[in-house]
Amino acid sequence: MTPRAVYDAMVFYQWAALPTDRQHGTVKALYEGKIRLCLSPKLLEEIRDLLSRPNIRAQSSNLTDERIASVLEAAGQHADWFPSVREVFTLTSHPDDDHIFNLAIESKASFLITWENRILRLQAEQTDEGKKLRELAPGLRILSPSEFAQELKLR
């Protein structure tokens, strides 16, 4: 079975902002079939919200309506859809991220890919939240896109 991954919204931003000939290894892995994305209504809503913000769009000339639609269509083609995700985990310091943790748990994802340090730290933290996440998702690894790209090179 192809491993599953949850990409946070900023990974989608990177995907949409970079020219197609400079795609990151996280995106190439999808097209090569090395990984399957996990998507939910809440994550898709967050991605659309992020990519529609004027200040975000101003950062890259590639962030056109057409480019965003193309990225979302490609994501859907390389994703397993989870229309309903149970809420079993919360990060009390930043509950806005709960939906990606819960998607990773629900989907039994192997990877959660993010640039966010507060999320990356959970991989090794011995806090109650870090322990609970590892208990709920024992096979989940939290990696940065760069770390994930290196991991994928080994596959």
N, C-alpha and C positions, 0 to 999 in steps of 0.2 A: 504494500500500500504506500502511496506517495505521502510523504510527511506533510502535515498542515502547518500553516503559519498565520498569525494575526499580525498585520502591519498597522502601526498606529497612523494617524492622519498625516503626520509630518513626513512619513515615508512616501505617502501618496503625493504630497506636495513636491517632494524631490523628483518623483517619477514624472509628474506633469511639467515641472519647471525645466528639467534638463532636455536638451535636444535629443531626438530619438537615436542619433548616432553616438550619444554619450551616456547611455543608460547604465545605471548602477547594477551590480551583480544580483541584487535582490529582485530586480525586474527581469533580468535575463534568465534567472532561475525559473521564473513562472513560464516564460515562453519556451524554455527547454524542457518543461515538464518535471523539473526536479522537486517542485514544491507546489502545493495547492493553497490558495488563499482561503481564509475564512471571513465571510462578510455577514453582517447583520443590519437590520434597518437603522439601528442607532449609530453604528460605525459609518454607514453610508451617509447618514444625515450630517455627521460631524465632518466628513470629508468634503461634502458639498458646501457646507457652511464655510469651512476654512478656505477652500479654493474660490469662493465667491467674494471674499472680503477685498475691498478696494486696496487696502495697504499691502495685502499679500500679492494681489495681481500686479501691483506696481513694481514688485521685486523681480519679475521675469516677463520678458516680452512673449515667451512661449505660453503663458497662461491665458489662452484665448478660450472662448466657449467651445470651439471645435476641438481643441487639444484636450480640454477637461473631459468632454464627452467621449473622446477616443480612449482616454485612460480609464474612465469608468466602465466603458464597454469591454475593454480588454481585461480589466480586473474581474468583471462578471463572468467572462469566458473561462477564467482560470481560478474560479472560486467555488467553494461549497457554500451554499446559502443556509443561514440559520435564522429563520423568521421569528423565532421565539427563544429568548435566552433567559434562563433563570438567574436571579440575583442572589448569589451565594457568597460573594466576597465584596468587601469594601475597603478602600484605602482611605482611612479617616482623614488624613492630611490633604487629600486631593480626590474627593469622590467623583469628580468629573471623569476620571479615568476608569471607573469601575466597570463600565460596559466592555472595555477591551479585555480586562481580566476575566470577566464572566464569559465572554465569547471564547477566550482561550480554554477556559475550564469546560464549558459546554461542548466545544468541538473536539476536545482532547488534542489540542494543537501541540506540536512538538516545540514550536518556537513562538515567541512574542518579540517582534522587532520594533525597536524604538530608539530615538535619540535622547529621550528624557532620562536624566540622571536619577531622578526620584524613583523611576520605574526600574532602571537598570540595577540599582542598589538592592532591590528586593531579592535578586538572585542569590545573594550571599548574606543578606541581613539575618541576624538572629532575633529580630523583633517578633512579637506575636503575629503581626501581619505577614511577615516573610514566612514564618513557619506555617501559618494557616494556608497561604497560597501554595506552598510546596506540598502540603497535605492534600489539598483539593486538586492539584495538578502536578503529581509527582514527576511526570515526564516532560514538563515544560521547562525550556531554557529561555532566559531573557537575554537578548543580545542586541548590540547596536547593529545598524546596517553593515558597517565595515567588518565587524566580527562575524556576522552572518555570511557575508560574501566570502570570507576566508574559509568558514566552515563548509560552504557549498563547493569550494574548489577541491576539498578533500573527498567529496562524494563521487 
